[in-house]
């Protein structure tokens, strides 16, 4: 019986993955590196521990991850301050359904807690969640299972009682390894064959998750 739903944030609830791609590329170019969309896709939701060697393998040891990332954050913050944050289709329909039907809810995001809290309050979604786990609250980030295991503990549920909603392969790996029930709502890319093998379902938008919950899993 499903008792909880754990949400990723970027690219799932808020339409920020396209901004991450844009500003990773811009920041990298400012530092002399020609980053492509595919390079950014490869590190979506990936922990720093894994992203740093991954990018250094591509661009060499001169790739200063933290400096380039900090500039990316500055660029993205400036953009959001000016234009705000777009939400993904079906978000509020799903959140209202979960609240009405007494599901426990959490956020499990690679984004640091403080920034996640700020974004969720900005889109008026913060109050819908029982717990928020940021990437700076765990030792091993996605694709390790730690963040989903932690989220389930905060909800006082077993992973097998929780659906995990994700838009990226690294997030799906994390949820699957934690033994949650992974559902993908694709954002910038569709699931590859490896990712498909870990999925319970794929939904076009968040409100379509309601159809799954209406059926007894």
MIMARDO-725435 format. One record per residue (C-alpha): x, y, z. Coordinates in pm, 1 decimal. Example, Ala and Ser with C-alpha at 12.3 -4.5 7.8 and 13.67 -1.06 7.14 Angstrom:
2
<r X="1230.0" Y="-450.0" Z="780.0"/>
<r X="1367.0" Y="-106.0" Z="714.0"/>
***
This chain:
217
<r X="0.0" Y="0.0" Z="0.0"/>
<r X="137.1" Y="339.3" Z="-99.1"/>
<r X="148.2" Y="581.0" Z="193.1"/>
<r X="400.7" Y="840.6" Z="75.9"/>
<r X="526.2" Y="1028.1" Z="-228.2"/>
<r X="878.5" Y="1168.6" Z="-251.5"/>
<r X="945.5" Y="1441.5" Z="-507.6"/>
<r X="1260.9" Y="1551.7" Z="-680.4"/>
<r X="1254.2" Y="1928.2" Z="-739.9"/>
<r X="1448.8" Y="2068.2" Z="-1039.1"/>
<r X="1294.7" Y="1958.5" Z="-1366.4"/>
<r X="1014.7" Y="1778.4" Z="-1185.8"/>
<r X="827.6" Y="2045.0" Z="-987.9"/>
<r X="1000.4" Y="2356.1" Z="-1118.5"/>
<r X="1110.7" Y="2418.2" Z="-1474.8"/>
<r X="1473.2" Y="2490.4" Z="-1388.8"/>
<r X="1660.0" Y="2214.6" Z="-1570.7"/>
<r X="1660.7" Y="2423.8" Z="-1887.5"/>
<r X="1815.6" Y="2705.3" Z="-1685.0"/>
<r X="2074.9" Y="2474.1" Z="-1537.8"/>
<r X="2175.4" Y="2367.5" Z="-1888.0"/>
<r X="2186.8" Y="2725.7" Z="-2015.0"/>
<r X="2391.3" Y="2863.6" Z="-1728.6"/>
<r X="2628.3" Y="2568.5" Z="-1684.9"/>
<r X="2717.6" Y="2618.6" Z="-2050.2"/>
<r X="2751.6" Y="2995.8" Z="-2014.7"/>
<r X="2964.1" Y="2972.8" Z="-1701.1"/>
<r X="3186.3" Y="2702.8" Z="-1849.2"/>
<r X="3236.6" Y="2910.3" Z="-2165.5"/>
<r X="3334.9" Y="3211.7" Z="-1955.8"/>
<r X="3605.5" Y="2990.7" Z="-1805.6"/>
<r X="3722.4" Y="2858.3" Z="-2141.8"/>
<r X="3534.8" Y="2527.7" Z="-2164.8"/>
<r X="3289.7" Y="2433.2" Z="-2440.2"/>
<r X="3021.9" Y="2250.7" Z="-2243.7"/>
<r X="2733.9" Y="2098.4" Z="-2439.4"/>
<r X="2377.2" Y="2006.2" Z="-2346.4"/>
<r X="2483.3" Y="1642.0" Z="-2324.7"/>
<r X="2759.9" Y="1723.8" Z="-2077.6"/>
<r X="2506.0" Y="1891.4" Z="-1849.8"/>
<r X="2254.3" Y="1609.3" Z="-1892.3"/>
<r X="2523.0" Y="1371.3" Z="-1767.2"/>
<r X="2550.6" Y="1545.5" Z="-1429.7"/>
<r X="2182.3" Y="1612.2" Z="-1362.3"/>
<r X="2112.3" Y="1536.8" Z="-994.2"/>
<r X="2463.8" Y="1392.2" Z="-962.5"/>
<r X="2653.0" Y="1443.2" Z="-637.2"/>
<r X="2962.8" Y="1664.4" Z="-636.4"/>
<r X="3176.6" Y="1363.1" Z="-550.1"/>
<r X="3087.8" Y="1203.6" Z="-881.6"/>
<r X="3036.2" Y="1514.4" Z="-1096.1"/>
<r X="3386.0" Y="1651.2" Z="-1034.5"/>
<r X="3582.5" Y="1347.4" Z="-1163.5"/>
<r X="3325.6" Y="1300.9" Z="-1440.3"/>
<r X="3379.5" Y="1654.1" Z="-1573.5"/>
<r X="3755.5" Y="1649.9" Z="-1520.0"/>
<r X="3769.9" Y="1334.5" Z="-1729.1"/>
<r X="3598.9" Y="1524.5" Z="-2011.3"/>
<r X="3762.9" Y="1866.5" Z="-1979.9"/>
<r X="4088.0" Y="1795.0" Z="-1793.3"/>
<r X="4218.0" Y="1878.7" Z="-1447.8"/>
<r X="4194.9" Y="2254.6" Z="-1514.8"/>
<r X="3814.2" Y="2235.0" Z="-1493.9"/>
<r X="3746.2" Y="2419.0" Z="-1165.8"/>
<r X="3410.6" Y="2267.0" Z="-1073.9"/>
<r X="3335.9" Y="2479.9" Z="-770.0"/>
<r X="3431.0" Y="2808.7" Z="-936.0"/>
<r X="3229.1" Y="2732.5" Z="-1249.3"/>
<r X="2936.6" Y="2605.5" Z="-1043.5"/>
<r X="2936.4" Y="2919.5" Z="-828.1"/>
<r X="2920.3" Y="3136.7" Z="-1138.2"/>
<r X="2637.5" Y="2919.0" Z="-1271.4"/>
<r X="2448.9" Y="2975.4" Z="-945.2"/>
<r X="2499.0" Y="3353.5" Z="-972.2"/>
<r X="2370.9" Y="3359.9" Z="-1329.2"/>
<r X="2071.9" Y="3145.4" Z="-1242.3"/>
<r X="1986.1" Y="3346.4" Z="-931.0"/>
<r X="1993.1" Y="3668.4" Z="-1132.8"/>
<r X="1760.9" Y="3517.5" Z="-1392.5"/>
<r X="1513.4" Y="3385.1" Z="-1134.3"/>
<r X="1517.0" Y="3715.5" Z="-946.9"/>
<r X="1417.1" Y="3890.2" Z="-1269.5"/>
<r X="1177.6" Y="3640.7" Z="-1425.5"/>
<r X="1063.2" Y="3412.5" Z="-1143.4"/>
<r X="1021.9" Y="3034.5" Z="-1145.9"/>
<r X="796.1" Y="2836.3" Z="-1377.8"/>
<r X="622.6" Y="2531.1" Z="-1235.3"/>
<r X="570.2" Y="2204.4" Z="-1419.5"/>
<r X="232.0" Y="2095.5" Z="-1550.2"/>
<r X="4.1" Y="1920.9" Z="-1302.9"/>
<r X="204.4" Y="2006.7" Z="-990.5"/>
<r X="-71.9" Y="2166.8" Z="-786.2"/>
<r X="-334.9" Y="1915.3" Z="-896.8"/>
<r X="-113.5" Y="1634.7" Z="-762.8"/>
<r X="-22.2" Y="1817.7" Z="-441.6"/>
<r X="-386.9" Y="1890.7" Z="-365.7"/>
<r X="-480.7" Y="1528.5" Z="-433.0"/>
<r X="-207.0" Y="1401.0" Z="-200.4"/>
<r X="-310.8" Y="1639.6" Z="75.9"/>
<r X="-679.2" Y="1550.4" Z="40.1"/>
<r X="-601.2" Y="1178.7" Z="55.4"/>
<r X="-357.7" Y="1200.6" Z="347.3"/>
<r X="-41.1" Y="1085.0" Z="173.2"/>
<r X="284.2" Y="1178.1" Z="344.0"/>
<r X="508.4" Y="1386.1" Z="122.0"/>
<r X="874.0" Y="1480.1" Z="104.4"/>
<r X="1122.0" Y="1649.1" Z="-127.1"/>
<r X="1453.1" Y="1478.6" Z="-205.7"/>
<r X="1664.2" Y="1720.5" Z="-407.6"/>
<r X="2030.2" Y="1760.3" Z="-495.3"/>
<r X="1980.3" Y="2132.9" Z="-438.7"/>
<r X="2095.9" Y="2255.2" Z="-94.3"/>
<r X="1816.5" Y="2274.6" Z="163.2"/>
<r X="1819.6" Y="2653.2" Z="196.9"/>
<r X="1776.5" Y="2712.5" Z="-175.7"/>
<r X="1514.3" Y="2438.0" Z="-205.6"/>
<r X="1315.9" Y="2595.9" Z="76.8"/>
<r X="1337.6" Y="2935.7" Z="-92.4"/>
<r X="1220.7" Y="2801.6" Z="-429.5"/>
<r X="933.0" Y="2600.9" Z="-279.8"/>
<r X="809.7" Y="2900.1" Z="-82.5"/>
<r X="838.1" Y="3115.7" Z="-393.8"/>
<r X="602.6" Y="2884.7" Z="-585.1"/>
<r X="368.0" Y="2839.7" Z="-285.1"/>
<r X="440.0" Y="2467.4" Z="-255.7"/>
<r X="642.1" Y="2456.5" Z="66.0"/>
<r X="346.1" Y="2394.0" Z="296.3"/>
<r X="245.2" Y="2081.2" Z="104.9"/>
<r X="550.1" Y="1885.2" Z="225.3"/>
<r X="610.3" Y="1706.5" Z="554.2"/>
<r X="987.5" Y="1697.8" Z="501.8"/>
<r X="1251.7" Y="1845.8" Z="273.2"/>
<r X="1587.3" Y="1675.2" Z="227.2"/>
<r X="1850.1" Y="1884.7" Z="50.6"/>
<r X="2168.4" Y="1760.4" Z="-107.3"/>
<r X="2376.0" Y="1920.5" Z="169.0"/>
<r X="2202.0" Y="1709.0" Z="434.4"/>
<r X="2342.2" Y="1373.3" Z="322.0"/>
<r X="2687.5" Y="1225.0" Z="273.1"/>
<r X="2635.1" Y="1059.9" Z="-64.9"/>
<r X="2414.5" Y="1231.2" Z="-322.9"/>
<r X="2230.3" Y="1084.3" Z="-618.8"/>
<r X="2265.5" Y="831.8" Z="-780.6"/>
<r X="2341.6" Y="679.9" Z="-437.6"/>
<r X="2025.0" Y="579.9" Z="-250.1"/>
<r X="2098.6" Y="785.4" Z="64.0"/>
<r X="1865.3" Y="1077.8" Z="-2.8"/>
<r X="1561.3" Y="856.7" Z="-66.1"/>
<r X="1638.7" Y="634.9" Z="231.7"/>
<r X="1664.7" Y="950.0" Z="444.9"/>
<r X="1341.2" Y="1095.8" Z="306.5"/>
<r X="1152.8" Y="774.7" Z="387.7"/>
<r X="1293.6" Y="776.3" Z="742.5"/>
<r X="1172.9" Y="1132.8" Z="788.6"/>
<r X="829.0" Y="1022.5" Z="673.5"/>
<r X="847.8" Y="718.0" Z="904.2"/>
<r X="771.5" Y="490.0" Z="610.0"/>
<r X="942.6" Y="201.8" Z="439.6"/>
<r X="1082.2" Y="279.3" Z="91.1"/>
<r X="849.4" Y="13.9" Z="-50.0"/>
<r X="557.3" Y="226.4" Z="72.9"/>
<r X="677.2" Y="533.7" Z="-117.3"/>
<r X="652.5" Y="641.1" Z="-478.7"/>
<r X="954.6" Y="841.3" Z="-595.0"/>
<r X="896.5" Y="1099.8" Z="-868.2"/>
<r X="1197.2" Y="1189.5" Z="-1082.8"/>
<r X="1286.7" Y="1339.0" Z="-1418.6"/>
<r X="1653.0" Y="1228.4" Z="-1448.5"/>
<r X="1831.5" Y="892.4" Z="-1480.3"/>
<r X="2053.6" Y="965.0" Z="-1178.3"/>
<r X="1746.3" Y="1035.2" Z="-969.3"/>
<r X="1576.7" Y="716.0" Z="-1086.0"/>
<r X="1889.5" Y="515.1" Z="-996.4"/>
<r X="1883.8" Y="668.9" Z="-649.9"/>
<r X="1516.8" Y="588.9" Z="-591.5"/>
<r X="1546.1" Y="237.8" Z="-734.3"/>
<r X="1851.4" Y="159.2" Z="-521.7"/>
<r X="1663.5" Y="279.9" Z="-214.6"/>
<r X="1383.1" Y="33.5" Z="-303.4"/>
<r X="1123.1" Y="302.8" Z="-358.9"/>
<r X="874.6" Y="278.0" Z="-645.3"/>
<r X="1025.7" Y="493.7" Z="-923.8"/>
<r X="804.0" Y="691.2" Z="-1160.3"/>
<r X="961.6" Y="914.9" Z="-1422.0"/>
<r X="813.4" Y="1234.3" Z="-1556.3"/>
<r X="1062.8" Y="1312.5" Z="-1835.2"/>
<r X="1177.4" Y="1670.4" Z="-1875.2"/>
<r X="1467.4" Y="1735.1" Z="-2112.9"/>
<r X="1531.8" Y="1372.7" Z="-2208.9"/>
<r X="1338.7" Y="1049.5" Z="-2237.5"/>
<r X="1445.8" Y="741.3" Z="-2037.3"/>
<r X="1706.8" Y="519.5" Z="-2200.3"/>
<r X="1688.4" Y="140.1" Z="-2185.9"/>
<r X="1879.8" Y="114.5" Z="-1857.6"/>
<r X="1650.8" Y="367.1" Z="-1693.7"/>
<r X="1337.3" Y="200.4" Z="-1830.8"/>
<r X="1439.6" Y="-124.8" Z="-1661.7"/>
<r X="1416.4" Y="46.8" Z="-1320.9"/>
<r X="1083.5" Y="222.9" Z="-1373.4"/>
<r X="741.1" Y="135.1" Z="-1242.3"/>
<r X="583.6" Y="385.1" Z="-1481.9"/>
<r X="638.7" Y="691.5" Z="-1700.2"/>
<r X="395.9" Y="985.2" Z="-1686.5"/>
<r X="371.2" Y="1279.8" Z="-1923.0"/>
<r X="292.6" Y="1522.3" Z="-1639.9"/>
<r X="258.5" Y="1521.9" Z="-1262.6"/>
<r X="-120.2" Y="1510.3" Z="-1256.1"/>
<r X="-107.3" Y="1176.7" Z="-1440.0"/>
<r X="43.5" Y="1024.8" Z="-1123.2"/>
<r X="-305.9" Y="1054.6" Z="-974.9"/>
<r X="-427.6" Y="789.4" Z="-1219.9"/>
<r X="-164.0" Y="551.0" Z="-1085.1"/>
<r X="-253.1" Y="621.8" Z="-724.5"/>
<r X="-619.7" Y="563.8" Z="-801.9"/>
<r X="-531.5" Y="210.4" Z="-900.3"/>
<r X="-414.2" Y="-12.6" Z="-618.2"/>
<r X="-42.1" Y="-74.2" Z="-666.4"/>
***
